[in-house]
Amino acid sequence: MKVGSLATMVLMTNEVQSFTLGWSSKPRPMTTLGMGLQSYQDQLNSYVNGDTSVQDEADSHAFTVYPKEETFTVYPNEERSSPVVNGAAPYSPPVQQIQQMEPANLDGQLEETGKNPLAVGGIVFLGLPLWLLMSQLFFGGGSSSINPQSGQPPSAAAPPTQIVVSPKGLSNEMRLPASVMTPAMQSSAASPAGVVVLSQPITKAEVRGLFNLWNNALSTLDPDTVAQRYAKDGVLLPTLSDRPRNDYEGIKDYFVGFLKKKPVGKILEGEIFVGNNWAQDAGIYEFTFEDGSAVKARYSFIYVYEGGKWMISHHHSSLMPEETVRVTKITRDEVRRLFDLWNNALATGDPQKVADRYTEDAVLLPTVSNEVRYTNARVADYFIGFLKKKPTGEILEGNIKIGPNWAQDAGIYEFTFMDGSKIKGRYSFVYTFDKGEWKIANHHSSIMPEGAVAALKKVAAIERAALEPY
């Protein structure tokens, strides 16, 4: 389109430049200008030779010119120097035929033609630059057909486009031309490049409801169900683990242990902010566990609209820092009831539930095993055999001491087994306030030494008697 427009402008320019306008001060007549189809050289030769056929043909193509103020004389657009033809005297170009017309027909001629060569020339002079500018802006996209720097024609590749996709996966797309895209949009390395998802509306009440979906997933006690609430590239900074979870398997692994406590969450306070296809909910929540204990923590949920659903993109949970640092008060009776929590875990017959009463770095020196247990897994291993006897413990006497976020209970306890047998032992429990609850950090259990010594002496005496001759 631009090339055709430029060609039209060139033709108009050439037509205007084919004659020269000269001004005179003669009275203002209407004139008819005869323009021939032949070149100036043909007309010149015809004039010298007295041939009028060319002139007659020129007259047949005459058109009317209406000057504004003065009449003007038209000369052919060639050099003004007088040529010499066949040795003849210098020749002056003749004035083309000008026919006087009656002023009475002026209005009629104006209405008939409505054109003025001066006006046409002015329009061409002013319109050509303007048309070129408009062509660059609206048809050329601000670029020429040849690269001014490289001098090479442009590549045939289609201009980059930007796709606007419906948030619910509809197939309609909107493609934007490169001329309206910023350089940052064209060179963006975002994935997927050039795709803008339309905003998915959500209210603050609906954002808070997303926490309920996550809490309901906890109630299933299925780590896989909980992990499915997180986005494809979701990140979890958990409350009770130092390791960030950056993938599905890592998130699922954390909830394997956390769900054993059968947690139930509740938001105590929080602030919600809604953005474009994302929302934030941050504040304080509290978890209540199966054993009746409860713990508060700070939370931050970042939700994103992904795959037609709102998912957790970022979840950061941390203990209350002031409660972690400050001294947690505990009474002697409460310390003694910590033994009851441990004894109740024995009654379940589940070695892991017993091991969960110990801190992650707790130490167990068991009663009937020479191996010292330093890990939670080894602690659970000891109770596999011990629980087969279905023991029930009871503290016979003990001494309690309380320190800043720790407590000690040491004395004598007795176990009654399924077969009715009993055994006494000495115990030492050291409890610490660990990650929001009181747990066993050290447990040392041993048999009563005096009875053991007497038994050993009896065994030794029997062995000696067996070796003596009759």
Residue pairs with C-beta under 8 A, 6 or more apart in sequence:
1 139
2 135
2 139
2 140
5 131
5 135
6 132
6 135
9 124
9 127
9 128
9 131
12 120
12 124
13 124
13 128
16 117
16 120
16 121
16 124
17 77
18 35
18 77
19 35
19 74
19 75
19 76
19 77
20 74
20 75
20 76
20 77
21 72
21 74
21 117
21 118
22 72
22 73
22 74
22 75
23 70
23 72
24 70
24 71
24 72
24 73
25 70
26 70
26 71
27 71
28 67
28 69
28 70
28 71
29 71
29 100
29 101
29 103
30 64
30 65
30 66
30 100
30 101
30 102
30 103
30 105
30 106
30 109
31 64
31 65
31 67
31 71
31 98
31 99
31 100
31 101
32 62
32 63
32 64
32 65
32 97
32 98
32 99
32 101
33 62
33 63
33 64
33 65
33 74
33 96
33 98
34 55
34 58
34 59
34 61
34 62
34 96
34 97
35 58
35 61
35 62
35 63
35 96
36 42
36 43
36 54
36 55
36 57
36 58
36 61
37 57
37 58
37 61
38 46
38 54
38 57
38 58
40 76
40 77
40 78
42 54
43 54
43 55
43 58
43 76
44 83
44 85
44 91
44 93
45 51
45 85
46 52
46 53
46 54
46 55
47 55
47 94
48 85
48 86
48 88
48 91
55 97
58 96
58 97
59 97
62 97
62 99
63 113
64 101
64 109
64 113
65 72
65 74
65 116
65 117
66 106
66 109
66 110
66 113
66 116
67 118
68 116
68 118
73 95
73 98
74 95
74 96
75 93
75 95
76 93
76 96
78 93
80 93
82 90
82 91
82 92
82 93
83 90
83 91
84 90
84 91
85 91
101 109
136 142
136 144
141 159
141 177
141 178
141 179
142 179
143 154
145 153
145 154
146 152
146 153
146 154
147 153
147 154
159 177
159 178
159 179
160 178
160 181
160 186
160 194
161 175
161 176
161 177
161 178
161 194
162 174
162 175
162 176
162 181
162 185
162 194
162 195
162 196
163 173
163 174
163 175
163 194
163 195
163 196
164 173
164 174
164 176
164 195
164 196
164 198
165 173
165 195
165 196
165 197
165 198
166 172
166 198
167 197
167 198
167 199
167 200
167 277
167 305
167 308
168 200
168 308
169 308
178 186
185 194
186 194
188 194
197 277
197 305
199 276
199 277
200 277
200 305
202 274
202 279
202 305
202 310
203 274
204 272
204 274
207 272
207 274
207 279
207 281
207 303
208 267
208 270
208 272
208 281
210 279
210 281
210 301
210 303
210 310
210 312
211 265
211 267
211 281
211 285
211 301
213 229
214 226
214 229
214 265
214 301
214 312
215 264
215 265
215 266
217 225
217 226
217 228
217 229
218 226
218 255
218 259
218 263
218 264
218 265
219 264
220 226
221 259
221 262
222 259
223 252
223 253
223 255
223 256
223 259
224 252
226 251
226 252
226 255
226 259
227 248
227 251
227 252
227 255
229 311
229 312
230 236
230 248
230 251
230 311
230 312
230 313
230 315
231 304
231 306
231 311
231 312
231 313
232 306
232 307
232 311
233 313
234 248
234 251
234 311
234 312
234 313
234 314
234 315
235 244
235 245
235 246
235 313
235 314
235 315
236 244
236 245
236 250
236 251
236 254
236 315
237 244
237 245
237 315
237 316
237 317
237 318
238 245
238 254
238 258
238 317
239 297
239 317
239 318
239 319
239 435
240 258
240 435
241 254
243 250
244 250
245 251
245 253
245 254
260 352
260 353
260 356
261 289
261 290
261 291
261 356
262 289
262 290
263 287
263 288
263 289
264 287
264 288
264 289
265 285
265 286
265 287
266 285
266 286
266 287
266 288
267 283
267 284
267 285
267 299
268 283
268 284
268 285
268 286
268 296
269 283
269 284
270 281
270 282
270 283
270 284
270 285
270 299
271 281
271 282
271 283
272 279
272 280
272 281
273 279
273 280
277 304
277 305
278 302
278 303
278 304
278 305
278 313
279 302
279 303
279 310
280 300
280 301
280 302
280 303
281 299
281 300
281 301
281 303
282 298
282 299
282 300
282 301
283 298
283 299
284 296
284 297
284 298
284 299
284 320
285 296
285 297
285 299
286 294
286 295
286 296
286 297
287 294
287 295
287 297
288 294
289 295
291 341
291 344
293 437
295 319
295 435
295 436
295 437
296 320
296 323
296 436
297 317
297 318
297 319
297 320
297 436
298 317
298 318
298 319
298 320
299 315
299 316
299 317
300 314
300 315
300 316
300 317
301 312
301 314
301 315
302 312
302 313
302 314
302 315
303 310
303 311
303 312
303 313
304 310
304 311
304 313
305 311
306 313
319 435
319 436
320 436
323 436
324 435
324 436
327 404
327 405
328 405
328 433
330 402
330 407
330 433
330 438
332 400
332 402
335 400
335 402
335 407
335 409
335 431
336 395
336 398
336 400
336 409
338 407
338 409
338 429
338 431
338 438
338 440
339 393
339 395
339 409
339 429
341 357
342 354
342 357
342 393
342 429
342 440
343 392
343 393
345 353
345 354
345 356
345 357
346 354
346 383
346 387
346 391
346 392
346 393
347 392
348 354
349 387
349 390
350 387
351 380
351 381
351 382
351 383
351 384
351 387
352 380
354 379
354 380
354 383
354 387
355 376
355 377
355 379
355 380
355 383
356 376
357 439
357 440
358 364
358 376
358 379
358 439
358 440
358 441
358 443
359 432
359 434
359 439
359 440
359 441
360 376
361 374
361 441
362 376
362 379
362 439
362 440
362 441
362 442
362 443
363 372
363 373
363 374
363 441
363 442
363 443
364 372
364 373
364 378
364 379
364 382
364 443
365 372
365 373
365 443
365 444
365 445
365 446
366 373
366 382
366 386
366 445
367 425
367 445
367 446
367 447
368 386
368 447
369 382
371 378
371 382
373 379
373 381
373 382
389 417
389 418
389 419
390 417
390 418
391 415
391 416
391 417
392 415
392 416
392 417
393 413
393 414
393 415
394 413
394 414
394 415
394 416
395 409
395 411
395 412
395 413
395 427
396 411
396 412
396 413
396 414
396 424
397 411
397 412
398 409
398 410
398 411
398 412
398 413
398 427
399 408
399 409
399 410
399 411
400 407
400 408
400 409
401 407
401 408
402 408
405 432
405 433
406 430
406 431
406 432
406 433
406 441
407 430
407 431
407 438
408 428
408 429
408 430
408 431
409 427
409 428
409 429
409 431
410 426
410 427
410 428
410 429
411 426
411 427
412 424
412 425
412 426
412 427
412 448
413 424
413 425
413 427
414 422
414 423
414 424
414 425
415 422
415 423
415 425
416 422
417 423
423 447
424 447
424 448
424 451
425 445
425 446
425 447
425 448
426 445
426 446
426 447
426 448
427 443
427 444
427 445
428 442
428 443
428 444
428 445
429 440
429 442
429 443
430 440
430 441
430 442
430 443
431 438
431 439
431 440
431 441
432 438
432 439
432 441
434 441
